[in-house]
Amino acid sequence: MENSGKGRIGVSVAGLLSERLIRTGLAASGKADLMDALVRELCEVKRLSEPDKLLEQVLKREQGISTTLDTGLSLPHARIDGLPDVAAILGFPTKPISDPKIEDCPIRAMFLFFSPNRPEAYAQQLQLLRSIALLFDEAFLNQLVAAATPFEALELIRRQESSIGS
């Protein structure tokens, strides 16, 4: 789904998600706790093995630069050996949680994903990050956080992608 037009979506975020891969009302005591819950759910839905190892990889990646944007969207991710395709999950904590690396920027949503660790997949990962940055501006994130159900959130994402021109 490549698209070189400026302001266009390169990778379909909605195409990576389903109602089961959007989690609302997650009780989390902090960023690591939220990542743990999302990794475990993603592993269950996508039938990925070794959730503890996957969590370790994403936590290790987060030790560097924080992946939380000023809008309140956090984007933890890691490259995984042997993973055939991108696997993603979107989660919303019951209340905003703090990012230990960034003051005054509470996490309102987390889009956690794993991508294949092979050179031909690196461009897709960058396109996905670009697509997320284009989609999830502050106004849209406000709408998503207010969504009552995963179905409603997924429909909002589909409409937003369509309006940007995927």
Backbone as JSON, one array per atom type, in Angstrom:
{
  "sequence": "MENSGKGRIGVSVAGLLSERLIRTGLAASGKADLMDALVRELCEVKRLSEPDKLLEQVLKREQGISTTLDTGLSLPHARIDGLPDVAAILGFPTKPISDPKIEDCPIRAMFLFFSPNRPEAYAQQLQLLRSIALLFDEAFLNQLVAAATPFEALELIRRQESSIGS",
  "N": [[0.82, -1.2, 0.0], [1.89, 1.27, -0.77], [2.36, 4.73, -1.09], [3.32, 7.62, -2.54], [2.54, 10.22, -2.4], [2.52, 13.44, -0.9], [1.46, 13.75, 2.45], [-0.09, 11.55, 2.33], [-1.19, 8.28, 3.3], [1.06, 5.64, 3.92], [1.22, 3.0, 4.86], [-1.45, 0.99, 5.77], [-2.96, 1.56, 8.75], [-5.37, 0.73, 9.86], [-5.61, -1.66, 8.51], [-3.87, -3.29, 9.85], [-5.06, -3.74, 12.22], [-7.77, -5.1, 14.22], [-10.97, -5.59, 15.76], [-10.33, -7.15, 17.97], [-7.75, -6.43, 18.35], [-7.72, -3.95, 19.4], [-7.77, -2.45, 22.39], [-9.64, -1.31, 25.04], [-10.07, 0.61, 28.06], [-7.95, -0.27, 29.76], [-6.47, -1.16, 32.75], [-3.67, 0.15, 34.1], [-0.65, 0.52, 35.82], [1.56, 1.9, 35.03], [3.78, 2.82, 32.29], [5.34, 0.54, 31.52], [3.76, -1.51, 32.53], [1.45, -1.22, 30.98], [2.54, -1.79, 28.46], [3.23, -4.48, 28.89], [0.69, -5.69, 29.21], [-0.38, -5.24, 26.65], [1.47, -6.54, 24.95], [1.1, -9.2, 25.75], [-1.6, -9.62, 25.05], [-1.47, -9.17, 22.28], [0.21, -11.26, 21.54], [-1.44, -13.43, 22.17], [-3.67, -13.07, 20.43], [-2.45, -13.01, 17.88], [-1.13, -15.35, 17.93], [1.59, -15.52, 18.7], [4.66, -16.7, 19.92], [6.43, -16.85, 23.06], [5.94, -14.43, 24.81], [7.24, -13.12, 26.95], [9.89, -12.77, 26.08], [9.44, -11.12, 23.87], [8.36, -8.89, 25.14], [10.58, -8.15, 26.63], [12.29, -7.33, 24.58], [10.96, -5.07, 23.55], [10.92, -3.45, 25.8], [13.65, -3.07, 26.15], [14.25, -1.58, 23.89], [12.86, 0.71, 24.55], [14.46, 1.76, 26.51], [16.24, 3.45, 25.4], [15.58, 6.2, 23.58], [12.48, 7.75, 24.39], [9.35, 6.68, 23.07], [7.08, 8.15, 23.1], [4.83, 10.48, 21.87], [4.15, 14.05, 21.69], [1.43, 14.32, 21.62], [0.36, 12.45, 23.26], [0.32, 9.88, 22.44], [1.84, 6.79, 22.54], [4.43, 4.87, 21.08], [5.69, 2.18, 21.3], [7.97, -0.21, 20.01], [9.58, -2.93, 18.3], [12.06, -4.75, 16.47], [11.78, -8.03, 15.3], [13.3, -11.14, 15.1], [12.54, -13.62, 12.7], [9.83, -13.04, 12.53], [7.04, -12.98, 10.43], [5.38, -10.9, 9.41], [4.29, -7.49, 10.09], [3.03, -7.0, 13.34], [0.52, -5.66, 15.29], [-1.0, -3.7, 17.94], [-3.46, -1.7, 19.52], [-3.95, 0.22, 22.35], [-5.83, 1.57, 25.09], [-5.44, 3.19, 28.08], [-7.28, 3.2, 31.21], [-7.03, 5.61, 32.49], [-4.93, 8.43, 31.81], [-1.42, 7.7, 31.73], [1.83, 8.16, 33.15], [4.85, 8.89, 31.37], [7.94, 7.7, 32.08], [10.18, 9.0, 31.04], [9.45, 11.4, 29.95], [8.28, 14.33, 31.11], [5.14, 15.8, 31.94], [3.64, 14.82, 29.79], [1.32, 12.91, 29.44], [0.49, 9.49, 28.72], [-2.04, 8.63, 26.6], [-2.86, 6.83, 24.79], [-1.66, 3.79, 23.32], [0.18, 2.5, 20.72], [1.4, -0.35, 19.99], [3.87, -2.21, 18.35], [5.38, -4.9, 16.48], [7.91, -5.58, 14.16], [9.22, -7.34, 11.31], [12.61, -8.44, 11.56], [14.45, -7.89, 9.28], [16.27, -6.71, 6.47], [14.67, -6.0, 4.17], [12.25, -5.36, 5.3], [12.51, -3.04, 6.7], [11.87, -0.58, 5.48], [9.09, -0.73, 5.4], [8.5, -0.55, 8.12], [9.32, 2.07, 8.68], [7.53, 3.42, 7.02], [5.15, 2.74, 8.3], [5.47, 4.07, 10.77], [5.45, 6.69, 9.81], [2.84, 6.8, 8.73], [1.32, 6.53, 11.07], [2.08, 8.87, 12.41], [0.95, 10.76, 10.67], [-1.78, 10.16, 10.89], [-2.55, 10.19, 13.67], [-3.05, 12.83, 14.95], [-3.49, 15.4, 17.46], [-6.25, 16.14, 17.7], [-7.54, 13.98, 16.44], [-6.68, 11.89, 18.07], [-8.01, 12.6, 20.42], [-10.64, 12.01, 19.67], [-10.43, 9.23, 19.32], [-9.76, 8.34, 21.91], [-12.13, 8.89, 23.17], [-13.8, 7.04, 22.05], [-16.26, 4.54, 22.43], [-16.14, 1.8, 22.08], [-14.07, -0.93, 20.81], [-14.83, -1.44, 18.14], [-15.94, 1.03, 17.35], [-13.64, 2.64, 17.55], [-11.99, 1.46, 15.59], [-13.5, 1.99, 13.3], [-13.33, 4.78, 13.28], [-10.59, 5.08, 12.75], [-10.46, 3.93, 10.19], [-12.05, 5.77, 8.75], [-10.56, 8.11, 9.11], [-8.14, 7.45, 7.82], [-9.13, 7.14, 5.24], [-9.98, 9.74, 4.7], [-7.56, 11.07, 4.62], [-6.44, 9.84, 2.55], [-5.62, 7.08, 1.79]],
  "CA": [[0.0, 0.0, 0.0], [2.77, 2.41, -0.82], [1.81, 5.9, -1.73], [4.36, 8.61, -2.39], [1.99, 11.56, -2.31], [2.72, 14.12, 0.39], [0.27, 13.73, 3.27], [-0.83, 10.3, 2.1], [-0.84, 7.15, 4.16], [1.89, 4.66, 3.23], [0.83, 1.68, 5.36], [-2.77, 1.09, 6.38], [-3.02, 1.24, 10.17], [-6.6, -0.06, 10.06], [-5.36, -2.99, 7.97], [-3.11, -4.06, 10.83], [-5.86, -3.9, 13.43], [-9.11, -5.68, 14.22], [-11.59, -5.27, 17.05], [-9.58, -7.85, 19.03], [-6.44, -5.79, 18.5], [-7.93, -2.63, 20.0], [-8.15, -2.72, 23.78], [-10.04, -0.11, 25.76], [-10.25, 0.46, 29.5], [-6.87, -1.06, 30.37], [-5.95, -0.68, 34.02], [-2.22, 0.03, 34.07], [-0.01, 1.37, 36.82], [2.61, 2.67, 34.39], [4.04, 2.52, 30.89], [5.79, -0.85, 31.38], [2.59, -2.34, 32.81], [0.6, -1.15, 29.79], [3.22, -2.55, 27.4], [3.11, -5.89, 29.24], [-0.68, -6.12, 28.9], [-0.57, -5.24, 25.2], [2.29, -7.61, 24.36], [0.45, -10.49, 26.02], [-2.81, -9.7, 24.23], [-1.05, -9.31, 20.89], [0.72, -12.64, 21.37], [-2.58, -14.35, 22.18], [-4.47, -12.9, 19.22], [-1.65, -13.34, 16.68], [-0.48, -16.65, 18.18], [3.03, -15.36, 18.76], [5.19, -17.38, 21.1], [7.39, -16.19, 23.95], [5.61, -13.03, 25.12], [8.23, -12.53, 27.84], [11.02, -12.34, 25.24], [9.0, -9.98, 23.07], [8.27, -7.75, 26.05], [11.96, -7.77, 26.95], [12.84, -6.59, 23.43], [10.36, -3.74, 23.43], [11.39, -2.68, 26.95], [15.03, -2.71, 25.86], [14.17, -0.5, 22.9], [12.36, 1.9, 25.25], [15.5, 2.3, 27.39], [16.88, 4.54, 24.66], [14.68, 7.36, 23.46], [11.06, 7.44, 24.58], [8.57, 6.69, 21.84], [5.83, 8.86, 23.34], [4.71, 11.75, 21.15], [3.56, 15.11, 22.5], [-0.03, 14.19, 21.58], [-0.05, 11.46, 24.25], [0.37, 8.56, 21.82], [3.11, 6.11, 22.71], [4.67, 3.96, 19.96], [6.75, 1.2, 21.54], [8.1, -1.17, 18.93], [10.85, -3.66, 18.21], [12.24, -5.66, 15.33], [11.79, -9.39, 15.82], [13.8, -12.18, 14.19], [11.62, -14.69, 12.36], [8.44, -12.57, 12.42], [6.76, -12.87, 9.0], [4.72, -9.64, 9.08], [4.07, -6.57, 11.19], [1.95, -7.34, 14.27], [0.26, -4.43, 16.04], [-2.15, -3.61, 18.84], [-3.72, -0.35, 20.01], [-4.57, 0.13, 23.67], [-6.19, 2.8, 25.78], [-5.54, 3.01, 29.52], [-8.48, 3.8, 31.8], [-6.67, 7.01, 32.74], [-3.59, 8.68, 31.28], [-0.31, 7.25, 32.57], [3.02, 8.96, 32.9], [6.01, 8.31, 30.7], [9.04, 8.02, 32.99], [11.22, 9.78, 30.37], [8.94, 12.68, 29.48], [7.37, 14.95, 32.07], [4.01, 16.58, 31.41], [3.13, 14.27, 28.54], [0.7, 11.63, 29.8], [0.14, 8.55, 27.65], [-3.48, 8.43, 26.5], [-3.04, 5.67, 23.91], [-0.4, 3.14, 22.97], [0.18, 1.68, 19.52], [2.58, -1.2, 20.14], [3.99, -3.11, 17.21], [6.6, -5.63, 16.18], [8.11, -5.73, 12.73], [10.26, -8.33, 10.99], [13.98, -7.96, 11.61], [15.18, -8.21, 8.05], [16.44, -5.44, 5.75], [13.58, -5.64, 3.26], [11.08, -4.94, 6.08], [12.79, -1.77, 7.39], [11.13, 0.5, 4.85], [7.69, -0.83, 5.84], [8.43, -0.04, 9.49], [9.38, 3.53, 8.59], [6.25, 3.88, 6.45], [4.14, 2.62, 9.34], [5.67, 5.18, 11.7], [4.99, 7.9, 9.12], [1.38, 6.72, 8.66], [0.81, 6.8, 12.41], [2.29, 10.29, 12.67], [-0.03, 11.51, 9.89], [-3.13, 9.88, 11.37], [-2.85, 10.41, 15.08], [-2.83, 14.17, 15.48], [-4.14, 15.54, 18.77], [-7.71, 16.13, 17.56], [-7.98, 12.61, 16.16], [-6.46, 11.09, 19.28], [-9.11, 12.92, 21.33], [-11.8, 11.24, 19.21], [-10.18, 7.81, 19.6], [-9.83, 8.11, 23.36], [-13.54, 8.97, 23.54], [-14.55, 5.93, 21.44], [-16.84, 3.68, 23.46], [-15.86, 0.39, 21.83], [-13.04, -1.17, 19.79], [-15.44, -1.29, 16.83], [-16.03, 2.46, 17.07], [-12.27, 3.13, 17.33], [-11.54, 0.97, 14.29], [-14.23, 2.74, 12.27], [-12.73, 6.12, 13.25], [-9.3, 4.96, 12.08], [-10.75, 3.72, 8.76], [-12.53, 7.04, 8.18], [-9.44, 9.04, 9.11], [-7.24, 7.03, 6.74], [-9.81, 7.43, 3.97], [-9.99, 11.18, 4.48], [-6.2, 11.49, 4.3], [-6.22, 9.32, 1.2], [-4.73, 5.91, 1.74]],
  "C": [[0.86, 1.25, 0.0], [2.09, 3.54, -1.56], [2.79, 7.04, -1.49], [3.84, 10.03, -2.27], [2.15, 12.16, -0.93], [1.4, 14.12, 1.16], [-0.57, 12.48, 3.09], [-0.31, 9.21, 3.01], [-0.04, 6.13, 3.35], [1.51, 3.24, 3.61], [-0.51, 1.85, 6.06], [-2.73, 0.63, 7.84], [-4.24, 0.37, 10.44], [-6.42, -1.48, 9.56], [-4.58, -3.88, 8.91], [-3.93, -4.42, 12.06], [-7.16, -4.65, 13.16], [-9.72, -5.28, 15.56], [-10.85, -5.94, 18.2], [-8.22, -7.23, 19.29], [-6.56, -4.32, 18.89], [-8.5, -2.88, 21.39], [-8.45, -1.4, 24.48], [-10.12, -0.43, 27.25], [-9.2, -0.39, 30.18], [-6.39, -0.41, 31.66], [-4.44, -0.91, 34.01], [-1.62, 1.01, 35.07], [1.11, 2.23, 36.23], [2.82, 2.2, 32.96], [4.44, 1.06, 30.69], [4.63, -1.82, 31.6], [1.65, -2.37, 31.61], [1.23, -1.93, 28.64], [3.09, -4.05, 27.65], [1.73, -6.42, 28.85], [-0.89, -6.22, 27.39], [0.25, -6.31, 24.5], [1.59, -8.95, 24.55], [-0.82, -10.67, 25.18], [-2.46, -9.89, 22.76], [-0.55, -10.73, 20.62], [-0.43, -13.65, 21.34], [-3.35, -14.27, 20.86], [-3.72, -13.36, 17.97], [-0.91, -14.67, 16.8], [1.05, -16.56, 18.07], [3.53, -16.02, 20.03], [6.14, -16.46, 21.87], [7.09, -14.72, 24.23], [6.64, -12.36, 26.03], [9.45, -12.02, 27.06], [10.65, -11.12, 24.4], [8.89, -8.72, 23.93], [9.67, -7.25, 26.39], [12.57, -6.93, 25.81], [12.26, -5.19, 23.32], [10.78, -2.87, 24.62], [12.83, -2.22, 26.74], [15.08, -1.54, 24.89], [13.75, 0.81, 23.57], [13.39, 2.49, 26.21], [16.25, 3.44, 26.71], [15.98, 5.77, 24.71], [13.24, 6.92, 23.7], [10.34, 7.53, 23.24], [7.22, 7.38, 22.03], [5.87, 10.22, 22.65], [4.02, 12.78, 22.04], [2.03, 15.1, 22.49], [-0.55, 13.25, 22.67], [-0.15, 10.06, 23.67], [1.77, 7.99, 22.01], [3.23, 5.02, 21.64], [5.78, 2.96, 20.25], [6.76, 0.16, 20.43], [9.47, -1.83, 18.98], [10.86, -4.49, 16.95], [12.47, -7.05, 15.89], [12.29, -10.36, 14.75], [12.71, -13.22, 13.95], [10.16, -14.28, 12.25], [8.12, -12.37, 10.94], [6.19, -11.51, 8.58], [4.63, -8.75, 10.31], [2.88, -7.07, 12.02], [1.76, -6.14, 15.18], [-0.98, -4.54, 16.9], [-2.25, -2.17, 19.33], [-4.45, -0.47, 21.34], [-4.78, 1.5, 24.29], [-6.29, 2.54, 27.28], [-6.8, 3.68, 30.06], [-8.26, 5.26, 32.14], [-5.26, 7.2, 32.2], [-2.51, 8.23, 32.27], [0.94, 8.03, 32.2], [4.08, 8.16, 32.14], [7.2, 8.69, 31.58], [10.14, 8.89, 32.37], [10.76, 11.18, 29.96], [7.94, 13.22, 30.51], [6.26, 15.68, 31.32], [3.53, 16.11, 30.05], [2.51, 12.91, 28.84], [0.32, 10.79, 28.58], [-1.36, 8.29, 27.7], [-3.82, 7.23, 25.63], [-1.67, 5.1, 23.59], [-0.62, 2.26, 21.75], [1.48, 0.89, 19.56], [2.67, -2.11, 18.92], [5.37, -3.75, 17.14], [6.69, -5.73, 14.67], [9.22, -6.74, 12.49], [11.65, -7.7, 11.03], [14.76, -8.49, 10.4], [15.19, -6.94, 7.18], [15.27, -5.05, 4.86], [12.32, -5.17, 3.99], [11.29, -3.57, 6.74], [12.0, -0.62, 6.79], [9.66, 0.47, 5.28], [7.54, -0.29, 7.26], [8.45, 1.49, 9.48], [8.09, 4.1, 8.01], [5.13, 3.8, 7.48], [4.27, 3.77, 10.34], [5.19, 6.5, 11.08], [3.45, 7.93, 9.05], [0.75, 7.06, 10.01], [0.93, 8.28, 12.73], [1.28, 11.16, 11.9], [-1.44, 11.37, 10.45], [-3.44, 10.46, 12.74], [-2.47, 11.8, 15.56], [-3.66, 14.3, 16.77], [-5.67, 15.49, 18.68], [-8.23, 14.72, 17.31], [-7.79, 11.72, 17.37], [-7.55, 11.36, 20.31], [-10.37, 12.11, 20.96], [-11.63, 9.76, 19.55], [-10.32, 7.49, 21.08], [-11.29, 8.11, 23.82], [-14.38, 7.83, 22.96], [-15.01, 4.96, 22.53], [-16.44, 2.22, 23.3], [-14.7, 0.25, 20.85], [-13.59, -1.01, 18.37], [-15.5, 0.19, 16.43], [-14.63, 3.05, 16.78], [-11.75, 2.71, 15.96], [-12.23, 1.71, 13.15], [-13.67, 4.16, 12.15], [-11.4, 6.09, 12.5], [-9.51, 4.77, 10.57], [-11.17, 5.02, 8.09], [-11.39, 8.06, 8.07], [-8.45, 8.71, 7.98], [-7.85, 7.38, 5.38], [-9.79, 8.93, 3.67], [-8.61, 11.73, 4.14], [-5.82, 10.97, 2.91], [-5.24, 8.18, 1.13], [-4.74, 5.29, 0.37]]
}
